[in-house]
Amino acid sequence: MSTFDLSVLFFLQMAFILAVCRVVGILFKHLGQSQVVSEMIAGVLMGPSLMGWIFPGFSAYLFPAASKPILFSVCQVGLVLYMLLIGVEFDIDLIKSRMRSAASISIAGIAAPFALGGAIAFYLAGDTMLFSAKTSVLQAVLFMGAAMSITAFPMLARIIFEQGLSKTSLGTLALAAGSMDDAAAWCVLAVVLASFQNDISIAVYAIGGGIGFALLTLLVVRQLLQPLGKQVEAAGEMSQSILAVVLMLCMLGAWFTDYIQIYAVFGAFIMGIAMPRGKFAAELQRMMYPLTTAFLLPVFFVYSGLNTKIGLVNTPYLWLLTLIILIAATVGKGVACYGAARWHGETHREAMAVGTLMNARGLMELIILNIGLQRGVIEPALFAIMVMMAIITTLMATPIFERVYGNKSSRVKQTEAIA
């Protein structure tokens, strides 16, 4: 297809994606799922697992291979802008008061699933149906450990936002622990990629560059942005020129962290934390949030869904392996994070809520799995198994969370009753 044909097709793709995401969102809302989880499911349904299987001709026409680079670019922009907004909502003052709890939850949420995932990979490393023949046992252990340890940080952030917990102690604790989890998992992935390319500098750049970028952004860039915050406070609104500066900084942060192979979303998130609060933050949310979440973000789930072939899991052995991985992931992540939260004095209710939220893997799991598949670390069958684990653990998050912590409307009623 020509560039012109692909550009014309893109508009039809977007219309179809938005329509399916809305319909699936309405249906799954009655099952207690948030819009973001519904979009994840919709993405898989629009891929070869369902639409490509039932309507192969239509699927091939609507999502030809040549259009994937365009969809990838759009979904990257959506992810980066979304994580900027999540960073703007991130309350550092709340984290300072709960840093020990967040660090302990993060360590537990990494160590336990990493150990279980590594043990499973050690046993499976010689199976070329699951791991590439060129993948060593150590590489398999490290990759599987990182994949099991990951938390769906952007999805976690959106669930917290939809539940009205963005600026609460619980929401900030979960976000802090989730961000630490994912940063560590990406560093492990950098080590795996470095070993594949026999280049230790990849890991050095990822870890050292990430720490340096965070320090520079939070200590220097944050102070330089304060005058812009005062301008917005004085004017009562954000000008287009200030918005352009924010977007430029966001893209620079995303570029740098992507360049050092930590992933673009972390650069955008850290840049969001550096933004002034008050009216400045409120204006960013007002101007950017609806378009980002309703228009751009759903594209990522479709892009991931196009790479997911659940039909590859087609033997009793693979289904049993799927069940084992799901149990190990849930016990290693949810139960370990619950235990760490209780150890640091969190109530049973809040500890259960944190463990449930941390167990969701959706978005970031899909990213790390796609990298593993593209780099030849894992084979399509294991990719499909891990995608199913990611979907199920993410599906579990909202219903269990609302059962142990209550939904947004019930918490509002309880607050009003107490008042």
N, C-alpha and C positions, 0 to 999 in steps of 0.2 A: 504493500500500500504506500501511496505517496504521502509526503508530509501534509499536503492539503487534505487528503482523505482522512488521515489520522486526526487532524485538528477538527474536522467536521464530526467524526465519530465520537470524539471526546465529549461533546455536548450531549449526545444521546446517552453515553455511558454515565455521565453525571446525573442526568434526569432519572435513569433507571436505578442507579445506586441509591439516590435520595428517596425514591418512591418505595423501594424494597425495605430500606432501613426504617422508614416510618411505619410501614405496615407490620413488619416483624416487631418493632418497638411496641405498637399498640397491643399485639397479641401477647407478647411476653410480659407486658406490664401486669396483666391479670395473673401471671404466675409469680409475681413478686420480684421481677428482674428490672434492673435499671436500664435506661436507654443505651448506655455504653455496652452493657453485656449483650443486649439485643443486637446491637450493631456488629459485635464480634460474631454472633451466630449467623447473622444475615450475610456476613462476608464469606463464611464457609459454605452457606447455602448457594451463593452465587458462583462458587468455584466448581471444579470437576467432581466434587463429592456428591452434588445433587443436580444442579442445573446442567453441568457439563455431561452428566450421565443420562439424564432424562431428555434434554434438548441439546444434543451435541452440536448440531448445525447452527442453532441460534447462539449458543455459547461461543462457538468459534468466530461467528460474525461479530458479536458484540465486544468480545475481549480477545482480539487477535494478539499473538505474541509480540508483534511490532508496537502495540500500544502500551505494553507494560512499562517501558522507561518513562512515558508521560505520566502514567498513574503513580509510579514510584516518586517522581519529583513532586507531584501535587500532595501526596500523602506525607512526604517529608516536611513540606511547608506547614501542613496542618498540625503535625506532631510538635514541631518546633514552636509555633505560635501558642499552641495549647499549653506546653510546658512553661513558656514564659509567663502565662497568666497564673499557672499553679504556683510558680515561684513568687509572684507578686502577692499571692494570698498566704504565703508561708510566714508564720509568726516566729521569728528567731527568739524573742523574749520568752515565749512559752517553752521552747526547746531548752533554753538555758536552765530552766527550773526542773527539767525532766531529762537531762542529758544522760544521767546514769541509767535510768530505765530504758531510754531509747537505745543506748549502746548495748546493754545487756540483751534486749529483745533482738536487736540486729545480729549480735554474735550467735545467739541461740538459733535464730532463723537462718543463719548461714551454716554453722557447724553441723547441726543434726541432719538436715537434708543433704548437705555435701557428703557426709560420711555414708549415708544410705545410698545416695546416687552413685558415689564412687564404688561402693561394694557391688552394686548391681552391674556397673560398667566393667569391673574387674572380672566378673563372671561371664559377661557377654562379649568381651573384647575380641575374641577370636571368630565371632559369628559375622561373616561378610555380608549377610542379609541385613544386618543392623549397623555395623561400623565398616567404613572403608578399609580395604586391605592394607592401605598405607598408614592407617591409624594405629599407633602403638598403644600398648596397654596403659601407659602413663597418660597419654593424650586423651584416651577414651575416658579414663577416670576423672581427669581434670574437667573435660567438657561436660560430662554427665553431672558432675558435682555442681558446676556453675549453673547448668540448666535447671537443676532441681532447686537450687538456692535462690533463684531469681524471684522477685516480687513484681507484679504488674503495676509498677509505680504510677504511670499515667492513669491507668484504670482505677487504681486505688485512690488517686487524687480526685478523679471524677466522681466515684461513688461517695467519697467523703463530702464533696461539694454538693451533690444531689441530696444528701442526707442532712445538709445544713450544719456540718461539723467542721467547716474549713478553719475557723478561728478558735475552736474549742481545744481544751487540753488533750482530749482523746484523739481528735483528728490530727493535731500537730504531732503527738507521740507516734501515731501510726505512720505519718508521712516521714518523720525523721528516721524511724527504724527502717522503713521501706527504701528510702534514698540511700542509707548506708549499705543495706543489703545489695542493692543493685550496683552501686559503685564498686563494691568488693567483687561481685560476680563478673563485672566487665573487666576488672583487672586480671582475674583468673583467665578469662577468655583471651585477653591480650597475651598472656603467657602461652596458652595453647597455640595461638596463631603464630607467635614467635618461634615456637618449637617446630611448627610445620615448615616455616620458611628458613629455619636455621639462622634466625636473626634476633638476638636478645634485645636489640635496640627497640623493637616494637613494644615490648613490655616496659622498658625503661621510659620511653616517650609517653606511653599511656598513663603510667602511674605518676611519674614525676611531673609530666606536663599537666595532668589533671589537678594535682595538688597546687602547682604554681598558678594555674589559671584561676582556681577558686580563691586563693589568697589575694591575687592581684585584683580580681573583680570585687570581692567583698571588702577589701581594705582601701583600695584606691578608687576604682570606678564608682563605688557606692558614694564616696564623698564628693566626687566630681559631679554627680547627678543631683545633689541636694539643691543647687540653685534652680534647676528646672522644676523641682518639686515646689519651691516657693513661688515660681512664676505661675504655675497652675493654681495654687491656692489663692493667689491674688486675683487672677482673672476669673476664677470660678469654673473654668473649662480648659481642656487641653487643645492646643492649636495643632494644625496639621504638620507644622515644622517640627514640633516637639515629638509628635507621634512618629515622624520619619526618623528622627534620631534614635528613638527607642527601637524601632524595627531594624535599623542598621546595626545597632549594638547586639540585638538578638541574633541576627544572621551571622555576625562576626563570631559570637560565642559558639553558635552551632557549628560553624565552619571549623573552628579551632579544635573543639573536642571531637568532631568527626575525623579531622585530619590526624589526630593522635590516637584514633581508634578506641575512644571511650564511648562514643555515639553522640549524635547531635543534640538529643533531648537534654543531656546533662548541661551542656553549655547554655542552652536557653533557660533551663531551670535556675541555674546559678545566677544568670543575668537578671532573671526575674526577682530573685531575692535581693539583689542590689538596688532595685528600683525604689524611689521614695514612696512612702506610705500616705495615708490620708486621701485627699482629693485626687492626687496623681494616680494612685492605685485604682480608685473608684472609676475614674475616667477611662483608664485602660480597659477595665472590665466592661464598661458600658460600650465602648467603641469596637472591641475586638471579640468578645466572648461569643455572641450569637452566631456570627459568620464562621468563626473557627470551628465550633462544635457542631453546628447544624450542616455546614457545607463541606468543610475540608477534612475533618477527622474521619468521617465514615469511609473515605477512600482507602485509608490504610488497611482496614479490615477486609475490604474487597481484595486488595492487592495480596494480602496474606492468604486469603481464601483461595485465590487462583493457584497457589502453590501447594495446597493441601489436598491429598487424595486418601480419604479415610478407607476407601475400598481396598487399599493395600494390606490392611489388617484383616486377613481372610483365612486364618488357621486357628485352631484351638490354642496352639502354643503362643501365638501372637496376642490373642485375646487374654490369655492367662498372664502374659508378661505385662499387658496394659493394666490389668487389675493390680498386679504387684507394684508397678510403678506408681499408680494412683494412691494406693495405701501408703507406700513409703513417702510420697510427696506430702500427703495430708498429715501423717503422724510427724514427719520430720519438721514440717513448717508450722502447722497450726498448733499442735500440742507443745512443741518446744517453745514457741513464742508465748503461749499461754503460761507455761511454767515459769519462764523468765519474768513475765509481767507480775505474776503472783509473788515471786521471790523478792521483787522490789516494792512490795506493798500495795500493788494495784488491787482493786476489788475484784471479786470473781466475775462480776458483770463486765467490767472494763477489760479484764484480762481475756475473757472469752471473745469480746468484740475485737480486740487487737489481734488475737490469734486467727480469727476468722478472716479479717481483712488482709493480714499478711499472707494467708494461704492462697489468695487469688494470684494467678500468674499471667493471665491473658496476654496483654500487649507486649511486654518485654520478653516473655517466653517466645512469642512468635518471632520477634526480632532475632533473638540469639539462635533459635532453631534454623531460621532462614540463612543466617551466616554460616552455621555449621554445615548445612546442606550445600550451599554454594561453594564453600572451601573444601568440600570433600571429606569432612570429618565423619559425618553420619550418612546413612543411606535413606532413601525415601520411606521405607517401612518404619524405621525408628522415628523418623520425622513425623509420620502420621500418628504413631503411638503417643509421642510427646505432645502433639497438638491436641489430641483428645484429652490427655491429662490436664492441659492448660484450660481447655474449655470447661471441663467438669469442675475443677477447683474454682474457677471463676464463677460458674453458675451457682455454686454452693454459697458464695460469699454474701450476697445481698439477703437471701431468705434467712440464712442462719444468723446474720448480723441483726436483722430486724426482730428475729425471735428472741435473741438474748438481750438486745439493747433497745428494742422498740423502733418503729419507723418515725419519720420526721413529724408527721401529724400527731401521733400519740405522745411524743415528747413535748410538743407545743401545748397540748391539752393538759399534760401533767404539770407543766410550768405554770400555766394559767390557773390551775386548781390550787397550786401551792400559794400563788400570789393572792 
